[in-house]
Each structure stands twice: as structure tokens, then as C-alpha cells.
Amino acid sequence: MSYVSQPNFVSSPKHDVLLGLVELPVSNSWIGPRAGVITPSDRSKRRLVGAPCPGEGYAFKLARERLSKVELCEGEDHEDVLVGISMIVGKRAGLFGRSPIAFDVEFFIRLFGFDGTADASLEEFRKMFFKGAAHSYVVQRQLSDALPESTLKMTTAELSNTKDRRELFRI
């Protein structure tokens, strides 16, 4: 039972006298699907819906801090890479039901070879993959959809054992 304060000049329908507190009835439970909630089954059926997570903007801050120290190859736009990485980090965090963490950013820096491990073919792939991400919502959603759930849930040990990183994408 909960109480809410009430002004002294308001009378209660149960009593003739003015009261300071009125007892509110307990609300009935509500069971229905909430508008805007994206469930895992929704993500598998539809494209371009994303995977919301709490504090998704924090992914952008984490990516900006880490990517400021990364050397990009010629033809890569820093803003495109920054926005693209933060979109993917947000999706990974959403799949785990948590906020983004620095480990997520490190994982994708290693996946795309921004840590200096990329060969020429991976660098060419990166240029194509992130192109236009800073200015296009559709490109951002396509980036998120290009990584299957199995790739997003990989560990760094599994990533190290992968020979060709391009096979981890759904393009």
C-alpha cells in the first residue's frame, strides 16, 4: 500500500473531513508487449532494427578515446571508422544486455586490424566496410547487420584462431 500527500483543501470521497494523505489503490498488473521493445526474435526476422543497449552513447566515447591513438591507412575516414565501430560496439553490448565496455572496443579494433595486424586485403575491406558511416543511418544499420550474432559473441581467443577475418562477416 502506498500513500501520496494531498493538499489540505481537498476532501476525500470516503470522508467528510479534509485529509492530508489519501490511500491509492494498487494498480493492476500490465502484461502486453511494450511499443518499441526489440526482442531477439525480432532481430532475427527483420533487418536494420539494431540491438539497443543501455548507455549506447558511451560506446562512442570509448571508441573516440581508443581510435585517437590508431593509425588509419590512406583512404579511410576517421569519422566513418569512429561511428562504425561505436555502432557495432553498441550492438555487441545490446546482445549481452549490458552497457558498452572498453573490452568491446578493443575486440573490434583487433577484428578489423586497427592494432597494426591488418594485411592489405583487410585494409581494402575496411575502406569499403566503413565508407559513409558517419553520414548515413542506413550505412550504420548495415554495418551492424553485417556481423552475425556468432561473430559478435566471439572471445578474443576465438578471434586469434581465425585465419581469414573477412569470413566472420555477413556481406
Secondary structure as the mmCIF struct_conf table of DSSP 4:
data_model
#
loop_
_struct_conf.conf_type_id
_struct_conf.id
_struct_conf.beg_label_comp_id
_struct_conf.beg_label_asym_id
_struct_conf.beg_label_seq_id
_struct_conf.end_label_comp_id
_struct_conf.end_label_asym_id
_struct_conf.end_label_seq_id
STRN STRN1 SER A 2 SER A 5
TURN_TY1_P TURN_TY1_P1 ASN A 8 PHE A 9
HELX_LH_PP_P HELX_LH_PP_P1 VAL A 10 VAL A 10
STRN STRN2 SER A 11 SER A 11
HELX_LH_PP_P HELX_LH_PP_P2 SER A 12 SER A 12
TURN_TY1_P TURN_TY1_P2 PRO A 13 LYS A 14
BEND BEND1 ASP A 16 VAL A 17
STRN STRN3 LEU A 18 LEU A 18
BEND BEND2 GLY A 20 GLY A 20
STRN STRN4 LEU A 21 LEU A 24
HELX_LH_PP_P HELX_LH_PP_P3 PRO A 25 SER A 29
BEND BEND3 GLY A 32 GLY A 32
HELX_LH_PP_P HELX_LH_PP_P4 PRO A 33 ARG A 34
TURN_TY1_P TURN_TY1_P3 ALA A 35 GLY A 36
HELX_RH_AL_P HELX_RH_AL_P1 PRO A 40 LYS A 45
BEND BEND4 ARG A 47 LEU A 48
TURN_TY1_P TURN_TY1_P4 PRO A 54 GLU A 56
HELX_RH_AL_P HELX_RH_AL_P2 GLY A 57 LEU A 67
TURN_TY1_P TURN_TY1_P5 SER A 68 LYS A 69
HELX_LH_PP_P HELX_LH_PP_P5 VAL A 70 CYS A 73
TURN_TY1_P TURN_TY1_P6 GLU A 74 GLY A 75
HELX_RH_AL_P HELX_RH_AL_P3 HIS A 78 PHE A 96
TURN_TY1_P TURN_TY1_P7 GLY A 97 GLY A 97
BEND BEND5 ARG A 98 ARG A 98
HELX_RH_AL_P HELX_RH_AL_P4 ALA A 102 LEU A 111
TURN_TY1_P TURN_TY1_P8 PHE A 112 THR A 117
HELX_RH_AL_P HELX_RH_AL_P5 ALA A 120 PHE A 130
TURN_TY1_P TURN_TY1_P9 LYS A 131 HIS A 135
HELX_RH_AL_P HELX_RH_AL_P6 TYR A 137 ALA A 146
BEND BEND6 LEU A 147 LEU A 147
HELX_RH_AL_P HELX_RH_AL_P7 GLU A 149 LEU A 152
TURN_TY1_P TURN_TY1_P10 LYS A 153 LYS A 153
HELX_RH_AL_P HELX_RH_AL_P8 THR A 156 SER A 160
TURN_TY1_P TURN_TY1_P11 ASN A 161 ASN A 161
BEND BEND7 LYS A 163 LYS A 163
HELX_RH_3T_P HELX_RH_3T_P1 ARG A 165 LEU A 168
BEND BEND8 PHE A 169 PHE A 169
#
